[in-house]
């Protein structure tokens, strides 16, 4: 017997609960909810689809819920109304909000923890890619639960928008020597990210732009960014 047929049986026992008797209306409503799979259905939509009187629909929902055939799940888009789903499905990210939500609410505690920790890692490493920050999380088990690379990237992007860190491209020199040239990476904003950053002001102060010996400056040469005191001071700005 298929799962759908089994769930529609007149008698069904789940998890040691008492057997539940389903009538035709109960089975039809259950089938409608199951058809929505991991997206579920709101009671308001279920009422429109079934065209049942409120008292009869409520009775059916109670029967299916008591029998553990359906469950109520959070829906971040419509917090005011109840949302139902068949017991065998798990809510999609479209309903729950994904990794940043817990029980239908924005997990602000997690977000603040990740932002604070990402900043400490960047301060420690001086400059890092999103991949490097994520690897730090995994290597040292910074958080009790798994944090995805996509989560780290989203956190870093938000920190850039908040002027807490800078998004730059690796030059392959000095602090960037371990990062391929042109790869996007992150470093702390001037002043530790406490104030707004003027990108134009930071760029025009690069000593290389006005250096008369720039044409003979090479990574391994006598004149080199690694030995240039002006370049070093600019990196520490």
Secondary structure, 3 states (H helix, E strand, C coil): CCHHHHHCCCEECCCCCCCEECCHHHHHHHHHHHHCHHHCEEHHHHHHHHCCCHHHHHHHHHHHHHCCCEEEECCCCCCCCCEEEECCCCCCHHHHCHHHEECCEECHHHHHHHHHHHHHHHHHHCEECHHHHHHHHHHHCCCCCCCCHHHHHHHHHHHHHCCCEEEEECCCCHHHCCCCCCCEEEEECHHHHCCCCCHHHHHHCCHHHHCCCHHHCCCCCCCCCCCCHHHHHHHCC
